[in-house]
Amino acid sequence: FYRPKSEGDQGYAPICLGLEDFYSRRLYRRIQDCFGRPLAGAPDTWIDVVDRHSNDSNKTIQRTADTRRCLNLGSYNYLGFAASDEYCTPRVVDCLKKYSPSTCSVRVDGGTTKLHAELEDLVARFVGKPAAVIFGMGYATNSSIIPVLTGKGGLIISDSLNHNSIVNGARGSGAVVRVFQHNTPLHLEEVLREQVAAGQPRTHRPWKKIIVIVEGIYSMEGEICKLPEIVAVCKKYKAYTYLDEAHSIGAVGKSGRGVCELLGVDPADVDVMMGTFTKSFGSCGGYIAASKEIIQYLKYACPAHLYATSMSPPAVEQVICAMKVISGEDGSNRGAVKLARIRENSNFFRSQLQKMGLQVLGDNDSPIMPIMLYNPSKIPAFSRECLKQNVAVVTVAFPATPLLLARARICISASHTREDLIRGLKVISEVGDLVGIKYFPVEPEKH
Ligand code: PMP
């Protein structure tokens, strides 16, 4: 289903040969049914329960089954903060003693500590918006905020590969949902043009509100959003933009400010910025940053703010500390070093994988790099053989990807050393040969 975009191009382009036909046929439904069944008695096809992460969770994970130490190439721990950190950890431990693990209260009923207020100010400053509100869970941030932003009479235009939390939020909103081709601003414009005329005033059209939802870095593709073009289309058609930066905030941009910084987009041109604390900040929870009016409205209208227990104080403290390190407010240059390292590591690893003849998705600077396995039957062999050599990789398949686009998704971190990366590459190369996933473009015949 996929072939290189052009000679020498390691990217991929769907050629969609009868793809829709294929999906609608009985064969597909049968395979879907088969894949939907629990895997009984097939060990090693799933990563086992992890006993504990070591001090540096990107180097080792220990599995309960055999307490094997593995190089972890699957964690979202992009900057290495999900580990013991000289600045964050002592402060988080103090916070745990002072505040306990939970506020046991919702935000509006005594669940707002000064830490929660401090983090909201910090997030707003960090992403360059006037205000922010935080939530205890990233998934729930999307799924509960989107229905508050729009509903019946509204139109949501969503990238075809948006995360499930966005899909669920959009479905639950009651708005009409249209999907545009993944990361394709031209197709977004086509979809918008079917609904409204360019420049038409918002008050003169059939939709109460039009929201375009995209991600900064797509978690299954490793691709960076074409944000400047998407923002331009949204402006032309007076649609609001909603940007999920779960995988890009802290991970890309010169000072870790995400895709706006990386691609030179003014944060003022993105109406709603969403992100999670579960990746670059090594904690949990999510945020929405927007104008003061939108944030004020969300605080009083969003059920997840009104009825859910507030974010755990030590988790809040972890994000505060990590953000301070990233911005250099801890008085060191460790943040800048981490940001330079993740970029260097990612670009090194990606270029080496490509040189090996593997089909790697995604863009330069992105720490996510899916290696295409295509055939789902290669998944168990690929992950098992890597694990045999103490390299843990995450494999992803249907229903998270289309059936024949199974992949191993590598996530690179600032805390990987060059030796770690070289070891990982060696193992992936050997296993790639073993399972037969290397691709070498055939030289055109010379006449
Ligand atoms: N948005 C995106 C794009 C994601 O990839 C994820 C999960 N990885 C979420 C939202 C949900 O975030 P969390 O895991 O922090 O709940």
Residues whose N, C-alpha, C, O or C-beta is under 5 A from the ligand:
A	BS01	PMP	M137 G138 Y139 H163 S165 E215 S219 D244 A246 T276 T278 G285
